[in-house]
């Protein structure tokens, strides 16, 4: 029944992403950038805490996976053209990767 | 056909339902084909590439354009829930930590490049007007 926990997490994460994107996206997709940062930070933290099994299915695979998106990130970057698209890629990926490492480090201290 | 306002409960519910379907599908695939923790994470790579290609193709499909709830349900919901940036980031971090920085770099850059190529390919089947309407309809958030 682990998949039910994945479903529950995604049922919260995905609409949060939609609302953030709807409210904050502009010339840059600020809402999508924000949720991808938050999701990467949280998943790093959960991994650092050593979460696994059902808890990770709910919070990691479901919630963080539903909150973050690669498809919208790439389509939005591409559709914004060379300059804004490149900015979107860099501003999404560099902080997301660093925040994930930071989250893991914080979690591993606990 | 009247379109529900963007934050109408029907749109939020469509995104939630789609997100559940996409995330569970991703979960099932990672159980069937678990990614190695020391090698290239092929399963999530394939999930993200397939999700990017399909999202870029959706504006081309006539039935998607005809129903106001389908762009948020299928694009933002199913494909947004299916693809993941958090797992991609965490897998990259874990690869670096376990001494596989080369694989991590190939994964980070390779996913981005192949996903962009998939989007370029899929968008050859769509027009700017179709993409604009799809985005306006909340399909790619």
gemmi code that builds the backbone of each chain (N, CA, C; Angstrom):
import gemmi

chains = {
    "A": [
        ("UNK", (0.815, -1.211, 0.000), (0.000, 0.000, 0.000), (0.852, 1.265, 0.000)),
        ("UNK", (2.158, 1.087, -0.193), (3.050, 2.252, -0.199), (2.623, 3.266, -1.258)),
        ("UNK", (2.102, 2.766, -2.363), (1.727, 3.675, -3.460), (0.663, 4.668, -3.016)),
        ("UNK", (-0.167, 4.287, -2.037), (-1.189, 5.215, -1.538), (-0.550, 6.421, -0.859)),
        ("UNK", (0.569, 6.188, -0.192), (1.274, 7.298, 0.455), (1.914, 8.203, -0.587)),
        ("UNK", (2.440, 7.591, -1.654), (2.965, 8.390, -2.771), (1.840, 9.259, -3.333)),
        ("UNK", (0.678, 8.646, -3.513), (-0.483, 9.359, -4.063), (-0.887, 10.520, -3.157)),
        ("UNK", (-0.920, 10.278, -1.860), (-1.318, 11.324, -0.912), (-0.342, 12.500, -0.952)),
        ("UNK", (0.956, 12.194, -0.955), (1.960, 13.255, -1.008), (1.835, 14.086, -2.279)),
        ("UNK", (1.628, 13.397, -3.411), (1.528, 14.100, -4.693), (0.229, 14.907, -4.775)),
        ("UNK", (-0.818, 14.431, -4.107), (-2.102, 15.148, -4.133), (-1.982, 16.506, -3.453)),
        ("UNK", (-0.966, 16.666, -2.613), (-0.723, 17.962, -1.968), (0.357, 18.740, -2.724)),
        ("UNK", (1.431, 18.036, -3.109), (2.553, 18.711, -3.763), (2.204, 19.288, -5.130)),
        ("UNK", (1.507, 18.540, -5.961), (1.229, 19.001, -7.332), (0.349, 20.260, -7.358)),
        ("UNK", (-0.761, 20.306, -6.618), (-1.545, 21.559, -6.631), (-0.801, 22.743, -6.021)),
        ("UNK", (0.073, 22.505, -5.051), (0.887, 23.608, -4.520), (1.758, 24.205, -5.621)),
        ("UNK", (2.323, 23.326, -6.450), (3.150, 23.788, -7.572), (2.310, 24.617, -8.535)),
        ("UNK", (1.113, 24.136, -8.813), (0.232, 24.875, -9.725), (-0.084, 26.266, -9.189)),
        ("UNK", (-0.442, 26.347, -7.923), (-0.808, 27.637, -7.323), (0.398, 28.580, -7.316)),
        ("UNK", (1.574, 28.041, -6.946), (2.787, 28.875, -6.934), (3.082, 29.402, -8.332)),
        ("UNK", (2.981, 28.531, -9.327), (3.246, 28.938, -10.702), (2.243, 29.978, -11.163)),
        ("UNK", (0.995, 29.737, -10.832), (-0.046, 30.676, -11.267), (0.140, 32.056, -10.640)),
        ("UNK", (0.502, 32.090, -9.372), (0.603, 33.366, -8.676), (1.920, 34.092, -8.963)),
        ("UNK", (3.002, 33.354, -9.171), (4.333, 33.986, -9.190), (5.016, 34.010, -10.551)),
        ("UNK", (4.612, 33.148, -11.480), (5.312, 33.124, -12.767), (5.098, 34.427, -13.520)),
        ("UNK", (6.162, 34.928, -14.133), (6.080, 36.137, -14.943), (7.070, 36.009, -16.087)),
        ("UNK", (7.885, 37.038, -16.317), (8.908, 36.926, -17.349), (9.808, 35.745, -17.046)),
        ("UNK", (10.098, 35.562, -15.775), (10.757, 34.327, -15.338), (9.707, 33.488, -14.614)),
        ("UNK", (9.784, 32.150, -14.748), (8.817, 31.287, -14.054), (9.163, 31.180, -12.559)),
        ("UNK", (8.939, 32.289, -11.829), (9.394, 32.360, -10.432), (8.744, 31.311, -9.544)),
        ("UNK", (7.454, 31.020, -9.804), (6.757, 30.028, -8.984), (7.345, 28.642, -9.177)),
        ("UNK", (7.571, 28.270, -10.439), (8.136, 26.943, -10.734), (9.559, 26.855, -10.198)),
        ("UNK", (10.318, 27.944, -10.332), (11.680, 27.967, -9.793), (11.636, 27.745, -8.276)),
        ("UNK", (10.722, 28.463, -7.614), (10.620, 28.367, -6.155), (10.277, 26.942, -5.700)),
        ("UNK", (9.262, 26.331, -6.306), (8.889, 24.978, -5.858), (10.008, 23.977, -6.135)),
        ("UNK", (10.748, 24.172, -7.224), (11.849, 23.250, -7.496), (12.971, 23.418, -6.468)),
        ("UNK", (13.215, 24.649, -6.050), (14.197, 24.869, -4.968), (13.742, 24.193, -3.678)),
        ("UNK", (12.486, 24.479, -3.296), (11.968, 23.968, -2.022), (11.962, 22.431, -2.024)),
        ("UNK", (11.526, 21.852, -3.136), (11.464, 20.389, -3.226), (12.838, 19.748, -3.131)),
        ("UNK", (13.834, 20.369, -3.795), (15.195, 19.826, -3.758), (15.778, 19.940, -2.349)),
        ("UNK", (15.542, 21.097, -1.706), (16.021, 21.295, -0.331), (15.404, 20.257, 0.612)),
        ("UNK", (14.082, 20.103, 0.514), (13.386, 19.171, 1.413), (13.825, 17.730, 1.182)),
        ("UNK", (13.950, 17.324, -0.082), (14.330, 15.933, -0.335), (15.754, 15.663, 0.160)),
        ("UNK", (16.649, 16.648, -0.006), (17.992, 16.495, 0.541), (17.947, 16.346, 2.056)),
        ("UNK", (17.105, 17.166, 2.677), (16.971, 17.113, 4.142), (16.434, 15.751, 4.589)),
        ("UNK", (15.365, 15.298, 3.928), (14.770, 13.996, 4.281), (15.799, 12.872, 4.119)),
        ("UNK", (16.605, 12.952, 3.074), (17.626, 11.922, 2.854), (18.692, 11.997, 3.936)),
        ("UNK", (19.066, 13.230, 4.315), (20.051, 13.400, 5.382), (19.546, 12.864, 6.708)),
        ("UNK", (18.246, 13.014, 6.928), (17.629, 12.490, 8.154), (17.559, 10.965, 8.135)),
        ("UNK", (17.785, 10.385, 6.946), (17.742, 8.931, 6.823), (16.334, 8.375, 6.676)),
        ("UNK", (15.397, 9.201, 6.232), (14.031, 8.701, 6.031), (14.047, 7.603, 4.970)),
        ("UNK", (13.183, 6.613, 5.157), (13.075, 5.548, 4.154), (11.680, 4.941, 4.248)),
        ("UNK", (11.428, 3.959, 3.451), (10.161, 3.224, 3.502), (8.955, 4.110, 3.284)),
        ("UNK", (7.922, 3.903, 4.129), (6.658, 4.603, 3.941), (6.779, 6.114, 4.140)),
        ("UNK", (7.606, 6.530, 5.104), (7.763, 7.968, 5.348), (8.367, 8.654, 4.130)),
        ("UNK", (9.401, 8.035, 3.552), (10.024, 8.608, 2.368), (9.059, 8.565, 1.183)),
        ("UNK", (8.250, 7.525, 1.094), (7.278, 7.429, -0.005), (6.305, 8.604, 0.054)),
        ("UNK", (5.844, 8.921, 1.252), (4.884, 10.018, 1.422), (5.545, 11.374, 1.185)),
        ("UNK", (6.635, 11.636, 1.919), (7.240, 12.971, 1.900), (8.185, 13.182, 0.727)),
        ("UNK", (8.942, 12.162, 0.366), (9.941, 12.311, -0.689), (9.361, 12.044, -2.070)),
        ("UNK", (9.047, 10.755, -2.314), (8.556, 10.356, -3.642), (7.244, 11.063, -3.981)),
        ("UNK", (6.333, 11.130, -3.009), (5.036, 11.738, -3.270), (5.059, 13.254, -3.227)),
        ("UNK", (5.321, 13.812, -2.028), (5.215, 15.269, -1.883), (6.280, 16.016, -2.690)),
        ("UNK", (7.567, 15.720, -2.438), (8.628, 16.448, -3.160), (8.562, 16.158, -4.656)),
        ("UNK", (8.281, 14.901, -5.015), (8.188, 14.549, -6.435), (7.017, 15.254, -7.103)),
        ("UNK", (5.913, 15.394, -6.382), (4.752, 16.090, -6.939), (4.947, 17.591, -6.969)),
        ("UNK", (5.668, 18.100, -5.987), (5.908, 19.543, -5.904), (6.864, 20.007, -7.008)),
        ("UNK", (7.908, 19.222, -7.270), (8.888, 19.626, -8.283), (8.495, 19.075, -9.648)),
        ("UNK", (9.063, 19.652, -10.665), (8.778, 19.225, -12.034), (9.993, 19.448, -12.909)),
        ("UNK", (10.287, 18.489, -13.747), (11.330, 18.691, -14.752), (10.707, 19.101, -16.077)),
        ("UNK", (9.520, 18.558, -16.370), (8.892, 18.810, -17.668), (8.527, 20.280, -17.835)),
        ("UNK", (7.861, 20.865, -16.833), (7.480, 22.269, -16.954), (8.725, 23.159, -16.948)),
        ("UNK", (9.710, 22.776, -16.149), (10.968, 23.531, -16.094), (11.606, 23.627, -17.484)),
        ("UNK", (11.707, 22.502, -18.183), (12.384, 22.514, -19.483), (11.515, 23.197, -20.548)),
        ("UNK", (10.219, 22.916, -20.552), (9.347, 23.539, -21.553), (9.303, 25.050, -21.346)),
        ("UNK", (9.172, 25.493, -20.108), (9.146, 26.933, -19.828), (10.468, 27.587, -20.213)),
        ("UNK", (11.585, 26.929, -19.909), (12.899, 27.487, -20.262), (13.007, 27.622, -21.773)),
        ("UNK", (12.627, 26.565, -22.481), (12.734, 26.577, -23.937), (11.846, 27.662, -24.550)),
        ("UNK", (10.622, 27.769, -24.049), (9.670, 28.712, -24.649), (9.997, 30.168, -24.338)),
        ("UNK", (10.896, 30.420, -23.395), (11.251, 31.795, -23.079), (12.412, 32.318, -23.923)),
        ("UNK", (12.901, 31.493, -24.828), (13.956, 31.956, -25.723), (15.338, 31.870, -25.101)),
        ("UNK", (16.346, 32.285, -25.876), (17.738, 32.024, -25.476), (18.118, 32.679, -24.154)),
        ("UNK", (17.858, 33.992, -24.041), (18.368, 34.714, -22.867), (17.603, 34.330, -21.599)),
        ("UNK", (16.267, 34.552, -21.625), (15.486, 34.239, -20.424), (15.485, 32.735, -20.137)),
        ("UNK", (15.557, 31.932, -21.198), (15.598, 30.481, -21.018), (16.869, 30.053, -20.313)),
        ("UNK", (17.987, 30.611, -20.743), (19.266, 30.275, -20.101), (19.261, 30.737, -18.646)),
        ("UNK", (18.729, 31.939, -18.418), (18.643, 32.439, -17.044), (17.802, 31.484, -16.198)),
        ("UNK", (16.667, 31.045, -16.759), (15.791, 30.131, -16.019), (16.508, 28.831, -15.659)),
        ("UNK", (17.248, 28.281, -16.630), (17.968, 27.021, -16.380), (18.989, 27.206, -15.254)),
        ("UNK", (19.793, 28.262, -15.361), (20.856, 28.468, -14.371), (20.270, 28.764, -12.992)),
        ("UNK", (19.257, 29.654, -12.979), (18.668, 30.074, -11.706), (17.865, 28.935, -11.064)),
        ("UNK", (17.428, 27.971, -11.878), (16.754, 26.803, -11.302), (17.773, 25.794, -10.777)),
        ("UNK", (18.695, 25.385, -11.665), (19.513, 24.211, -11.341), (20.611, 24.466, -10.314)),
        ("UNK", (21.320, 25.575, -10.453), (22.462, 25.787, -9.540), (21.987, 25.853, -8.079)),
        ("UNK", (21.009, 26.734, -7.756), (20.541, 26.738, -6.366), (19.881, 25.419, -5.955)),
        ("UNK", (19.136, 24.771, -6.858), (18.461, 23.521, -6.475), (19.476, 22.472, -6.041)),
        ("UNK", (20.561, 22.338, -6.798), (21.574, 21.336, -6.459), (22.278, 21.701, -5.148)),
        ("UNK", (22.560, 23.001, -4.968), (23.223, 23.435, -3.734), (22.296, 23.279, -2.527)),
        ("UNK", (21.012, 23.637, -2.712), (20.056, 23.518, -1.607), (19.862, 22.054, -1.215)),
        ("UNK", (19.873, 21.171, -2.188), (19.734, 19.748, -1.901), (20.900, 19.279, -1.032)),
        ("UNK", (22.124, 19.696, -1.403), (23.301, 19.328, -0.615), (23.236, 19.941, 0.787)),
        ("UNK", (22.768, 21.210, 0.855), (22.636, 21.872, 2.155), (21.616, 21.133, 3.031)),
        ("UNK", (20.470, 20.791, 2.422), (19.425, 20.071, 3.153), (19.948, 18.741, 3.689)),
        ("UNK", (20.696, 18.033, 2.855), (21.252, 16.753, 3.296), (22.194, 16.958, 4.471)),
        ("UNK", (23.035, 17.958, 4.346), (24.029, 18.227, 5.392), (23.320, 18.554, 6.710)),
        ("UNK", (22.298, 19.409, 6.647), (21.543, 19.773, 7.861), (20.882, 18.530, 8.457)),
        ("UNK", (20.275, 17.723, 7.592), (19.594, 16.513, 8.077), (20.572, 15.538, 8.732)),
        ("UNK", (21.750, 15.435, 8.123), (22.729, 14.472, 8.636), (23.308, 14.906, 9.980)),
        ("UNK", (23.190, 16.211, 10.335), (23.694, 16.678, 11.635), (22.777, 16.234, 12.772)),
        ("UNK", (21.495, 16.005, 12.434), (20.494, 15.737, 13.482), (20.731, 14.385, 14.150)),
    ],
    "B": [
        ("UNK", (-17.680, 26.866, -24.710), (-17.386, 26.293, -23.392), (-16.740, 27.365, -22.520)),
        ("UNK", (-17.292, 27.588, -21.333), (-16.679, 28.572, -20.444), (-15.531, 27.920, -19.685)),
        ("UNK", (-14.540, 28.721, -19.468), (-13.335, 28.218, -18.811), (-13.398, 28.555, -17.331)),
        ("UNK", (-13.108, 27.596, -16.433), (-13.098, 27.939, -15.010), (-11.931, 28.884, -14.714)),
        ("UNK", (-12.096, 29.811, -13.752), (-10.976, 30.679, -13.389), (-9.806, 29.835, -12.896)),
        ("UNK", (-8.558, 30.358, -13.044), (-7.360, 29.547, -12.810), (-7.294, 28.879, -11.436)),
        ("UNK", (-7.806, 29.568, -10.409), (-7.696, 28.950, -9.080), (-9.016, 28.326, -8.641)),
        ("UNK", (-9.883, 28.035, -9.608), (-11.148, 27.363, -9.296), (-10.857, 25.961, -8.756)),
        ("UNK", (-11.726, 25.505, -7.867), (-11.503, 24.209, -7.221), (-11.412, 23.084, -8.248)),
        ("UNK", (-12.121, 23.218, -9.375), (-12.075, 22.155, -10.391), (-10.679, 22.048, -11.013)),
        ("UNK", (-10.009, 23.175, -11.191), (-8.665, 23.155, -11.780), (-7.668, 22.579, -10.777)),
        ("UNK", (-7.778, 23.022, -9.523), (-6.885, 22.509, -8.473), (-7.070, 20.986, -8.330)),
        ("UNK", (-8.331, 20.560, -8.358), (-8.616, 19.121, -8.223), (-8.061, 18.351, -9.412)),
        ("UNK", (-8.150, 18.939, -10.605), (-7.620, 18.265, -11.800), (-6.103, 18.104, -11.686)),
        ("UNK", (-5.429, 19.149, -11.214), (-3.972, 19.077, -11.054), (-3.610, 18.023, -9.993)),
        ("UNK", (-4.375, 18.001, -8.903), (-4.103, 17.022, -7.840), (-4.290, 15.600, -8.362)),
        ("UNK", (-5.401, 15.361, -9.063), (-5.683, 14.019, -9.584), (-4.611, 13.597, -10.587)),
        ("UNK", (-4.251, 14.520, -11.473), (-3.210, 14.210, -12.444), (-1.867, 13.970, -11.762)),
        ("UNK", (-1.554, 14.806, -10.774), (-0.294, 14.661, -10.050), (-0.191, 13.308, -9.365)),
        ("UNK", (-1.300, 12.843, -8.806), (-1.331, 11.518, -8.174), (-0.999, 10.438, -9.211)),
        ("UNK", (-1.662, 10.506, -10.355), (-1.438, 9.492, -11.396), (0.020, 9.492, -11.853)),
        ("UNK", (0.558, 10.700, -12.100), (1.936, 10.784, -12.585), (2.941, 10.294, -11.554)),
        ("UNK", (2.736, 10.690, -10.295), (3.689, 10.307, -9.243), (3.638, 8.800, -8.978)),
        ("UNK", (2.432, 8.229, -8.983), (2.323, 6.783, -8.749), (2.971, 6.020, -9.906)),
        ("UNK", (2.779, 6.506, -11.118), (3.414, 5.861, -12.278), (4.944, 5.905, -12.136)),
        ("UNK", (5.450, 7.068, -11.728), (6.900, 7.188, -11.511), (7.361, 6.220, -10.424)),
        ("UNK", (6.583, 6.147, -9.346), (6.930, 5.245, -8.241), (6.977, 3.791, -8.713)),
        ("UNK", (5.958, 3.386, -9.481), (5.892, 2.014, -9.983), (7.126, 1.705, -10.846)),
        ("UNK", (7.510, 2.652, -11.668), (8.677, 2.443, -12.541), (9.967, 2.323, -11.737)),
        ("UNK", (10.077, 3.133, -10.649), (11.317, 3.052, -9.859), (11.364, 1.776, -9.017)),
        ("UNK", (10.199, 1.196, -8.724), (10.191, -0.094, -8.026), (10.551, -1.208, -9.012)),
        ("UNK", (10.005, -1.123, -10.222), (10.273, -2.145, -11.237), (11.717, -2.056, -11.735)),
        ("UNK", (12.220, -0.840, -11.882), (13.582, -0.627, -12.397), (14.325, 0.317, -11.464)),
        ("UNK", (14.773, -0.176, -10.296), (15.407, 0.718, -9.313), (16.702, 1.304, -9.873)),
        ("UNK", (16.910, 2.601, -9.615), (18.147, 3.241, -10.027), (19.279, 2.803, -9.116)),
        ("UNK", (20.446, 2.551, -9.709), (21.640, 2.246, -8.927), (22.071, 3.511, -8.178)),
        ("UNK", (22.648, 3.340, -6.992), (23.081, 4.516, -6.236), (24.505, 4.924, -6.609)),
        ("UNK", (25.175, 4.089, -7.408), (26.552, 4.418, -7.784), (26.710, 4.570, -9.289)),
        ("UNK", (25.669, 4.260, -10.057), (25.756, 4.381, -11.509), (24.771, 5.402, -12.036)),
        ("UNK", (24.715, 5.557, -13.334), (23.832, 6.529, -13.969), (22.371, 6.157, -13.692)),
        ("UNK", (21.592, 7.116, -13.152), (20.183, 6.814, -12.792), (19.264, 6.809, -14.030)),
        ("UNK", (19.293, 5.687, -14.746), (18.588, 5.620, -16.028), (17.079, 5.760, -15.903)),
        ("UNK", (16.499, 5.249, -14.818), (15.035, 5.253, -14.727), (14.493, 6.681, -14.621)),
        ("UNK", (15.040, 7.468, -13.685), (14.551, 8.850, -13.548), (14.955, 9.680, -14.772)),
        ("UNK", (16.095, 9.363, -15.351), (16.486, 10.026, -16.603), (15.402, 9.795, -17.659)),
        ("UNK", (15.003, 8.540, -17.835), (13.995, 8.207, -18.849), (12.646, 8.846, -18.515)),
        ("UNK", (12.286, 8.845, -17.233), (11.032, 9.465, -16.787), (11.017, 10.945, -17.173)),
        ("UNK", (12.107, 11.640, -16.883), (12.151, 13.081, -17.159), (12.162, 13.378, -18.663)),
        ("UNK", (12.885, 12.578, -19.426), (12.919, 12.802, -20.879), (11.537, 12.537, -21.486)),
        ("UNK", (10.942, 11.431, -21.103), (9.611, 11.091, -21.632), (8.582, 12.154, -21.230)),
        ("UNK", (8.673, 12.616, -19.986), (7.736, 13.633, -19.506), (7.890, 14.951, -20.242)),
        ("UNK", (9.126, 15.341, -20.510), (9.380, 16.589, -21.249), (8.854, 16.491, -22.673)),
        ("UNK", (9.132, 15.380, -23.330), (8.681, 15.199, -24.709), (7.148, 15.259, -24.779)),
        ("UNK", (6.509, 14.545, -23.875), (5.045, 14.466, -23.909), (4.419, 15.818, -23.583)),
        ("UNK", (4.973, 16.539, -22.608), (4.422, 17.854, -22.261), (4.509, 18.809, -23.461)),
        ("UNK", (5.635, 18.747, -24.173), (5.800, 19.646, -25.316), (4.890, 19.251, -26.474)),
        ("UNK", (4.458, 17.992, -26.487), (3.595, 17.507, -27.568), (2.108, 17.774, -27.292)),
        ("UNK", (1.738, 17.887, -26.029), (0.311, 18.001, -25.661), (-0.442, 19.116, -26.401)),
        ("UNK", (0.159, 20.324, -26.582), (-0.606, 21.384, -27.246), (-1.030, 21.013, -28.668)),
        ("UNK", (-0.368, 19.991, -29.243), (-0.670, 19.554, -30.599), (-1.964, 18.726, -30.649)),
        ("UNK", (-2.324, 18.106, -29.533), (-3.439, 17.151, -29.547), (-4.778, 17.879, -29.457)),
        ("UNK", (-5.618, 17.619, -30.449), (-6.868, 18.366, -30.556), (-7.756, 18.167, -29.324)),
        ("UNK", (-7.844, 16.939, -28.825), (-8.752, 16.704, -27.685), (-8.276, 17.452, -26.436)),
        ("UNK", (-6.968, 17.647, -26.318), (-6.450, 18.397, -25.166), (-6.860, 19.862, -25.277)),
        ("UNK", (-6.871, 20.379, -26.504), (-7.218, 21.788, -26.707), (-8.702, 22.047, -26.502)),
        ("UNK", (-9.521, 21.000, -26.615), (-10.966, 21.207, -26.580), (-11.562, 21.236, -25.188)),
        ("UNK", (-10.845, 20.744, -24.210), (-11.397, 20.703, -22.853), (-10.513, 21.523, -21.922)),
        ("UNK", (-11.118, 22.522, -21.293), (-10.337, 23.478, -20.499), (-9.576, 22.816, -19.357)),
        ("UNK", (-10.087, 21.691, -18.838), (-9.421, 21.069, -17.690), (-8.282, 20.135, -18.103)),
        ("UNK", (-8.215, 19.789, -19.394), (-7.199, 18.802, -19.786), (-5.766, 19.331, -19.752)),
        ("UNK", (-5.497, 20.587, -20.164), (-4.106, 21.057, -19.996), (-3.626, 21.003, -18.540)),
        ("UNK", (-4.373, 21.537, -17.563), (-3.889, 21.389, -16.183), (-3.864, 19.937, -15.698)),
        ("UNK", (-4.848, 19.142, -16.102), (-4.880, 17.740, -15.651), (-3.682, 16.958, -16.192)),
        ("UNK", (-3.469, 17.038, -17.510), (-2.442, 16.196, -18.140), (-1.049, 16.821, -18.083)),
        ("UNK", (-0.965, 18.128, -18.306), (0.344, 18.775, -18.347), (0.894, 19.040, -16.964)),
        ("UNK", (0.242, 19.984, -16.259), (0.707, 20.344, -14.915), (0.548, 19.173, -13.944)),
        ("UNK", (-0.553, 18.433, -14.083), (-0.828, 17.336, -13.158), (-0.014, 16.085, -13.464)),
        ("UNK", (-0.432, 15.334, -14.481), (0.176, 14.024, -14.743), (1.683, 14.165, -15.022)),
        ("UNK", (2.047, 15.026, -15.978), (3.464, 15.089, -16.363), (4.301, 15.828, -15.334)),
        ("UNK", (3.710, 16.837, -14.675), (4.428, 17.511, -13.593), (4.678, 16.564, -12.429)),
        ("UNK", (3.706, 15.708, -12.134), (3.867, 14.735, -11.050), (4.775, 13.591, -11.437)),
        ("UNK", (4.761, 13.260, -12.722), (5.598, 12.158, -13.228), (7.071, 12.550, -13.184)),
        ("UNK", (7.392, 13.730, -13.722), (8.793, 14.167, -13.732), (9.160, 14.745, -12.365)),
        ("UNK", (10.446, 14.801, -12.098), (10.889, 15.276, -10.787), (12.244, 15.947, -10.881)),
        ("UNK", (12.337, 17.075, -10.228), (13.634, 17.740, -10.118), (14.275, 17.436, -8.766)),
        ("UNK", (13.444, 17.106, -7.765), (14.001, 16.837, -6.437), (14.812, 15.543, -6.431)),
        ("UNK", (14.264, 14.474, -7.024), (14.996, 13.206, -7.060), (16.259, 13.337, -7.906)),
        ("UNK", (16.137, 14.062, -8.998), (17.301, 14.340, -9.877), (18.418, 15.031, -9.076)),
        ("UNK", (18.047, 16.034, -8.261), (19.039, 16.750, -7.457), (19.641, 15.835, -6.397)),
        ("UNK", (18.790, 15.064, -5.724), (19.268, 14.188, -4.650), (20.139, 13.053, -5.200)),
        ("UNK", (19.757, 12.506, -6.343), (20.594, 11.453, -6.944), (21.965, 12.014, -7.331)),
        ("UNK", (21.972, 13.241, -7.844), (23.240, 13.864, -8.229), (24.113, 14.088, -6.998)),
        ("UNK", (23.487, 14.602, -5.933), (24.214, 14.833, -4.689), (24.819, 13.528, -4.156)),
        ("UNK", (24.008, 12.460, -4.164), (24.479, 11.179, -3.637), (25.626, 10.630, -4.484)),
        ("UNK", (25.556, 10.824, -5.791), (26.636, 10.348, -6.673), (27.938, 11.080, -6.371)),
        ("UNK", (27.838, 12.403, -6.156), (29.039, 13.172, -5.823), (29.617, 12.669, -4.506)),
        ("UNK", (28.731, 12.488, -3.511), (29.199, 12.087, -2.183), (29.864, 10.715, -2.204)),
        ("UNK", (29.372, 9.821, -3.077), (29.960, 8.478, -3.112), (31.154, 8.412, -4.062)),
        ("UNK", (31.633, 9.585, -4.501), (32.849, 9.604, -5.307), (32.618, 9.415, -6.792)),
        ("UNK", (31.397, 9.622, -7.242), (31.097, 9.461, -8.673), (30.726, 10.810, -9.290)),
        ("UNK", (31.626, 11.787, -9.116), (31.331, 13.143, -9.586), (31.167, 13.193, -11.106)),
        ("UNK", (31.931, 12.348, -11.810), (31.825, 12.319, -13.272), (30.441, 11.867, -13.710)),
        ("UNK", (29.950, 10.806, -13.079), (28.613, 10.302, -13.404), (27.554, 11.340, -13.045)),
        ("UNK", (27.749, 12.010, -11.902), (26.801, 13.045, -11.482), (26.736, 14.161, -12.512)),
        ("UNK", (27.903, 14.594, -12.983), (27.941, 15.666, -13.986), (27.257, 15.220, -15.274)),
        ("UNK", (27.560, 13.995, -15.699), (26.935, 13.470, -16.917), (25.419, 13.403, -16.752)),
        ("UNK", (24.983, 13.054, -15.548), (23.544, 12.944, -15.275), (22.881, 14.319, -15.296)),
        ("UNK", (23.477, 15.276, -14.588), (22.898, 16.630, -14.514), (22.821, 17.248, -15.906)),
        ("UNK", (23.950, 17.239, -16.620), (24.005, 17.886, -17.937), (23.248, 17.051, -18.976)),
        ("UNK", (23.441, 15.737, -18.920), (22.804, 14.848, -19.903), (21.296, 14.928, -19.855)),
        ("UNK", (20.717, 14.947, -18.643), (19.260, 15.053, -18.524), (18.777, 16.350, -19.156)),
        ("UNK", (19.457, 17.455, -18.813), (19.044, 18.762, -19.334), (19.113, 18.799, -20.861)),
        ("UNK", (20.232, 18.338, -21.406), (20.425, 18.420, -22.863), (19.420, 17.528, -23.599)),
        ("UNK", (19.260, 16.295, -23.128), (18.356, 15.376, -23.832), (16.903, 15.836, -23.671)),
        ("UNK", (16.551, 16.375, -22.504), (15.185, 16.898, -22.307), (14.933, 18.090, -23.228)),
        ("UNK", (15.904, 18.984, -23.343), (15.748, 20.130, -24.245), (15.592, 19.663, -25.688)),
        ("UNK", (16.387, 18.672, -26.078), (16.283, 18.136, -27.440), (14.912, 17.510, -27.658)),
        ("UNK", (14.397, 16.820, -26.639), (13.075, 16.194, -26.749), (11.994, 17.256, -26.922)),
        ("UNK", (12.141, 18.378, -26.204), (11.167, 19.469, -26.308), (11.237, 20.121, -27.696)),
        ("UNK", (12.463, 20.354, -28.186), (12.639, 20.934, -29.528), (11.967, 20.041, -30.571)),
        ("UNK", (12.183, 18.739, -30.443), (11.598, 17.779, -31.385), (10.075, 17.810, -31.321)),
        ("UNK", (9.535, 17.738, -30.104), (8.074, 17.683, -29.949), (7.425, 18.981, -30.420)),
        ("UNK", (8.102, 20.108, -30.204), (7.494, 21.390, -30.569), (7.451, 21.610, -32.076)),
        ("UNK", (8.135, 20.753, -32.843), (8.010, 20.844, -34.306), (6.595, 20.490, -34.742)),
        ("UNK", (5.867, 19.792, -33.876), (4.499, 19.391, -34.206), (3.461, 20.403, -33.721)),
        ("UNK", (3.905, 21.439, -33.001), (2.956, 22.408, -32.451), (3.233, 23.794, -33.019)),
        ("UNK", (2.219, 24.663, -32.953), (2.414, 26.044, -33.394), (2.539, 26.939, -32.167)),
        ("UNK", (3.058, 28.141, -32.392), (3.214, 29.087, -31.283), (1.852, 29.415, -30.670)),
        ("UNK", (0.819, 29.488, -31.514), (-0.524, 29.776, -31.006), (-1.010, 28.649, -30.103)),
        ("UNK", (-0.806, 27.421, -30.540), (-1.210, 26.265, -29.714), (-0.462, 26.259, -28.383)),
        ("UNK", (0.834, 26.528, -28.430), (1.628, 26.535, -27.192), (1.180, 27.661, -26.273)),
        ("UNK", (0.882, 28.823, -26.866), (0.438, 29.960, -26.068), (-0.873, 29.674, -25.354)),
        ("UNK", (-1.826, 29.063, -26.081), (-3.121, 28.738, -25.467), (-2.957, 27.694, -24.365)),
        ("UNK", (-2.111, 26.728, -24.638), (-1.883, 25.654, -23.673), (-1.281, 26.225, -22.385)),
        ("UNK", (-0.301, 27.128, -22.538), (0.329, 27.743, -21.370), (-0.684, 28.623, -20.629)),
        ("UNK", (-1.460, 29.380, -21.386), (-2.484, 30.247, -20.771), (-3.504, 29.431, -20.009)),
        ("UNK", (-3.763, 28.206, -20.485), (-4.724, 27.323, -19.836), (-4.150, 26.606, -18.627)),
        ("UNK", (-2.931, 26.963, -18.233), (-2.338, 26.352, -17.044), (-1.789, 24.960, -17.285)),
        ("UNK", (-1.373, 24.681, -18.541), (-0.904, 23.334, -18.859), (0.534, 23.045, -18.479)),
        ("UNK", (1.340, 24.102, -18.314), (2.765, 23.818, -18.068), (3.301, 24.513, -16.820)),
        ("UNK", (2.524, 24.422, -15.750), (3.010, 24.981, -14.481), (3.558, 23.880, -13.582)),
    ],
}
model = gemmi.Model(1)
for chain_id, residues in chains.items():
    chain = gemmi.Chain(chain_id)
    for i, (resn, *xyz) in enumerate(residues, 1):
        res = gemmi.Residue()
        res.name, res.seqid = resn, gemmi.SeqId(i, " ")
        for name, pos in zip(("N", "CA", "C"), xyz):
            atom = gemmi.Atom()
            atom.name, atom.element = name, gemmi.Element(name[0])
            atom.pos, atom.b_iso = gemmi.Position(*pos), 0.0
            res.add_atom(atom)
        chain.add_residue(res)
    model.add_chain(chain)
structure = gemmi.Structure()
structure.add_model(model)
structure.setup_entities()
